[in-house]
């Protein structure tokens, strides 16, 4: 799960919670049943937006790998 390591190392990422691979998860239907979360913080909104875009790109790559 190198993707999670890369995300965790990004400069605005302060904390994240992602369930372990293979763990049973209930169906999600609102914010209280989300599968995971990432908390970011920075002095500039632009920095947060830039890292957010990077996280989404990495997430997409990770999802593509899981589908194979």
C-alpha positions in Angstrom: 0.0 0.0 0.0 2.7 2.5 -1.1 0.0 4.9 -2.2 -1.1 5.4 1.4 2.5 6.0 2.4 2.8 8.6 -0.3 -0.4 10.3 0.7 0.6 10.3 4.4 4.0 11.9 3.5 2.4 14.9 1.6 3.2 18.2 3.3 -0.4 19.2 4.3 -1.5 15.8 5.6 -1.8 15.7 9.4 -3.8 12.6 10.0 -5.7 9.9 8.1 -7.7 6.8 8.8 -8.1 4.1 6.1 -9.5 0.7 6.9 -7.1 -2.3 6.5 -7.2 -4.3 3.3 -9.7 -7.1 3.6 -11.6 -5.7 6.6 -15.3 -6.1 6.4 -17.0 -2.7 6.0 -20.7 -1.8 6.2 -22.4 -0.1 3.3 -21.8 3.6 3.3 -24.7 6.0 3.0 -23.7 9.2 4.7 -20.7 11.1 6.2 -20.9 9.0 9.5 -20.3 5.8 7.6 -17.4 6.9 5.3 -14.7 4.4 4.7 -11.8 6.7 5.6 -10.7 10.3 6.0 -7.7 12.6 5.6 -7.1 15.8 7.5 -5.1 18.5 5.9 -3.8 21.8 7.2 -1.7 24.6 5.8 -1.1 28.4 5.8 -2.6 28.7 2.3 -5.7 27.3 0.7 -3.7 26.9 -2.5 -1.4 24.4 -0.8 -4.4 22.4 0.5 -6.0 22.4 -3.0 -2.8 21.3 -4.7 -2.3 18.4 -2.3 -6.0 17.5 -2.6 -5.6 17.2 -6.3 -2.5 15.0 -5.8 -4.5 12.8 -3.3 -7.3 12.4 -5.8 -4.8 11.4 -8.6 -3.2 8.8 -6.3 -6.6 7.6 -5.2 -7.6 7.0 -8.8 -4.3 5.1 -9.5 -4.9 3.0 -6.4 -8.5 2.2 -7.5 -7.2 1.2 -10.9 -4.7 -1.2 -9.3 -7.4 -2.7 -7.1 -9.6 -3.4 -10.1 -6.9 -5.5 -11.9 
